[in-house]
């Protein structure tokens, strides 16, 4: 099993985690703690972990952009 751990800091981490949750696959365990989003991505193949990380970061970028747009 291969794992990647992602820690992303944002003042509204719980909102980001909530926005990301529907897009997560069963291989992604995620929670918000304080100002940090913690994600653990696991798979048996390296390419799968890389693809999951790529998807997670793309979704994170979109969620962050949407959150910033709603603050204006």
N, C-alpha and C positions, 0 to 999 in steps of 0.2 A: 504494500500500500504506500502510495506517495501522497504527501500532504503539503499544502501551501497555506501559510498563515498571513492574513492581511489585516493590518491595523490602520484605520483611516480616521483622522481626527477632524471633527466638524462641530461647530457650536450647537447644531441641531441634529446630532447623531441619531437620536431615537426616531425622528421623522424620516431620515434617510433609510434607516434599517427597515422601517415599516413600509416605505415605498419600494424597496428592493425585494422584500420577502416574496411577493407573488412570482417573481421571475426566477427565483432560486430553484435549483434542482435538488433532489434528495442528497446529493453529494456535498452540498454547501450548508454548513451550520453557521448561523450568524446571530449576533445579538449586539445591542447597543449597551455601553456601560459608560455613564458620564458623557463626555464629549467624544467618545471613540466608538467606531463601528468595528467589531471584531468578527472576522470571517475565517473559517477553516474549510478549505476545499480539499476533498480526498477522492482519489481514484486509483485504479490499479495500473494505469498507463500514464506515462509522462505527458504524451500529447493530449490526453483528456484533461489533465490538470491545467496545462497551458491554455487549452481552449476555454475551460471553465473560468480561469483567471481573466482571460480576454473578455469574455461575456460579462463577467462581474464588473470589470472596470468600465466597460462601455455603458452598462446599466447605471453604474454609480455616477458617471459623468452626466448622463441624461437626468437622473434624479436630482443631482445637485443643481443643474441648470434650471430645472423646473421649480425647485425650491427657491432659488434666487429670483426667478421671475415673479413668484407669488408675493415676495417681500416688497416689491416696488410699489 
